Every structure is written in C-alpha cells, then in structure tokens.
Amino acid sequence: MVNYRRRTPAGRKSASCSSAVDPEPLSSVEKEAIEESLEDIKHGRVYTLEEVKKELGF
C-alpha cells in the first residue's frame, strides 16, 4: 500500500510503503515450498546474482 500523505521540503508528494497483512492463511503446498526453500538455503543450494545473469545471458 502506498501512502502519499508525506511531502518533501519542496512540497512534492512523497510515497511511503507499508506492508499489508494477508488474512488468508498459507496453504499446505505453500508451507511445503517455503520449507523446501529454507532447506536449500541451509545446504548451500543457492545461486548468486552473477551466476543467474550468466546463465540467462545478461
């Protein structure tokens, strides 16, 4: 959610962000995916940004 109530010293609108709370709980599939991702990180199965860029040809 973007809030434009703040202004810069020059009087321009300034955006600030706040996170919203999702009232819908995570599904079991989503929870499993998060757990799997955490295990990957724990065991070093990650890629650096440079590795991803190289793999994608950037």
DOBALO-701225 format. One line per field, with one value per residue: residue number from 1; residue in one letter; y, z, x of N, C-alpha, C in turn. Coordinates in steps of 0.02 Angstrom, whole numbers. Layout:
BEGIN
num	c(NUM | ...)
residuo	c(a | ...)
nc2	c(Y | ...)
nc3	c(Z | ...)
nc1	c(X | ...)
cac2	c(Y | ...)
cac3	c(Z | ...)
cac1	c(X | ...)
cc2	c(Y | ...)
cc3	c(Z | ...)
cc1	c(X | ...)
This chain:
BEGIN
num	c(1 | 2 | 3 | 4 | 5 | 6 | 7 | 8 | 9 | 10 | 11 | 12 | 13 | 14 | 15 | 16 | 17 | 18 | 19 | 20 | 21 | 22 | 23 | 24 | 25 | 26 | 27 | 28 | 29 | 30 | 31 | 32 | 33 | 34 | 35 | 36 | 37 | 38 | 39 | 40 | 41 | 42 | 43 | 44 | 45 | 46 | 47 | 48 | 49 | 50 | 51 | 52 | 53 | 54 | 55 | 56 | 57 | 58)
residuo	c(m | v | n | y | r | r | r | t | p | a | g | r | k | s | a | s | c | s | s | a | v | d | p | e | p | l | s | s | v | e | k | e | a | i | e | e | s | l | e | d | i | k | h | g | r | v | y | t | l | e | e | v | k | k | e | l | g | f)
nc2	c(-58 | 108 | 264 | 430 | 540 | 608 | 743 | 817 | 933 | 1028 | 1025 | 926 | 772 | 627 | 459 | 326 | 160 | 27 | -131 | -248 | -350 | -516 | -591 | -721 | -883 | -973 | -1103 | -1284 | -1326 | -1209 | -1189 | -1304 | -1276 | -1165 | -1221 | -1312 | -1223 | -1158 | -1265 | -1286 | -1168 | -1184 | -1293 | -1242 | -1238 | -1132 | -987 | -857 | -685 | -649 | -775 | -814 | -713 | -741 | -870 | -840 | -760 | -623)
nc3	c(0 | -44 | 26 | 14 | 98 | 152 | 125 | 28 | 73 | -26 | -51 | -131 | -165 | -69 | -72 | 39 | 96 | 161 | 235 | 199 | 290 | 255 | 262 | 230 | 270 | 243 | 122 | 131 | 29 | -2 | 119 | 121 | 10 | 56 | 164 | 92 | 18 | 121 | 167 | 54 | 56 | 179 | 150 | 56 | -76 | -178 | -288 | -346 | -390 | -498 | -555 | -598 | -692 | -786 | -828 | -887 | -987 | -975)
nc1	c(42 | 31 | 67 | 31 | 36 | 143 | 257 | 389 | 523 | 509 | 376 | 324 | 236 | 272 | 306 | 272 | 291 | 194 | 174 | 48 | -66 | -101 | -253 | -283 | -234 | -78 | -70 | -53 | 31 | 100 | 168 | 249 | 330 | 400 | 470 | 550 | 627 | 697 | 773 | 853 | 929 | 994 | 1077 | 1160 | 1118 | 1106 | 1108 | 1213 | 1180 | 1259 | 1289 | 1161 | 1133 | 1233 | 1194 | 1071 | 1110 | 1136)
cac2	c(0 | 170 | 319 | 493 | 595 | 645 | 791 | 836 | 1004 | 1070 | 1020 | 872 | 711 | 577 | 394 | 280 | 95 | -13 | -198 | -267 | -417 | -558 | -628 | -791 | -921 | -1010 | -1172 | -1334 | -1326 | -1151 | -1203 | -1353 | -1242 | -1123 | -1267 | -1338 | -1168 | -1149 | -1321 | -1271 | -1116 | -1215 | -1339 | -1207 | -1246 | -1065 | -957 | -785 | -646 | -653 | -840 | -814 | -670 | -777 | -925 | -812 | -722 | -550)
cac3	c(0 | -48 | 63 | -12 | 144 | 167 | 74 | 32 | 92 | -82 | -56 | -176 | -132 | -57 | -59 | 88 | 89 | 221 | 214 | 217 | 319 | 215 | 309 | 210 | 292 | 191 | 109 | 147 | -27 | 7 | 177 | 99 | -35 | 98 | 199 | 43 | 3 | 179 | 166 | 0 | 81 | 233 | 121 | 7 | -144 | -198 | -342 | -340 | -444 | -555 | -586 | -633 | -750 | -835 | -853 | -928 | -1042 | -964)
cac1	c(0 | 70 | 38 | 58 | 23 | 205 | 280 | 459 | 530 | 486 | 304 | 303 | 213 | 324 | 274 | 300 | 258 | 181 | 154 | -20 | -72 | -145 | -295 | -289 | -175 | -40 | -92 | -2 | 77 | 144 | 211 | 299 | 377 | 442 | 515 | 598 | 672 | 741 | 821 | 901 | 975 | 1033 | 1126 | 1201 | 1092 | 1085 | 1146 | 1224 | 1150 | 1304 | 1279 | 1096 | 1140 | 1272 | 1153 | 1018 | 1140 | 1135)
cc2	c(62 | 226 | 383 | 552 | 636 | 690 | 804 | 909 | 1051 | 1066 | 965 | 812 | 662 | 512 | 357 | 216 | 64 | -81 | -212 | -338 | -456 | -600 | -702 | -830 | -957 | -1080 | -1220 | -1337 | -1267 | -1161 | -1252 | -1321 | -1198 | -1166 | -1294 | -1284 | -1155 | -1204 | -1310 | -1220 | -1145 | -1259 | -1307 | -1215 | -1180 | -1040 | -883 | -750 | -650 | -720 | -843 | -772 | -707 | -833 | -900 | -769 | -647 | -523)
cc3	c(0 | -14 | 39 | 35 | 160 | 109 | 84 | 55 | 36 | -92 | -103 | -135 | -125 | -38 | -3 | 84 | 157 | 197 | 239 | 246 | 276 | 263 | 292 | 231 | 233 | 183 | 127 | 91 | -20 | 65 | 158 | 54 | 5 | 135 | 153 | 26 | 60 | 183 | 112 | 24 | 133 | 205 | 64 | -65 | -167 | -255 | -328 | -398 | -506 | -592 | -626 | -696 | -805 | -867 | -901 | -985 | -1035 | -954)
cc1	c(45 | 32 | 71 | 47 | 85 | 224 | 355 | 463 | 506 | 411 | 279 | 280 | 270 | 289 | 310 | 260 | 247 | 157 | 84 | -20 | -122 | -187 | -302 | -227 | -141 | -69 | -36 | 51 | 126 | 192 | 267 | 352 | 425 | 493 | 570 | 650 | 721 | 793 | 874 | 952 | 1022 | 1089 | 1166 | 1179 | 1061 | 1129 | 1155 | 1190 | 1194 | 1297 | 1214 | 1101 | 1179 | 1231 | 1099 | 1044 | 1137 | 1204)
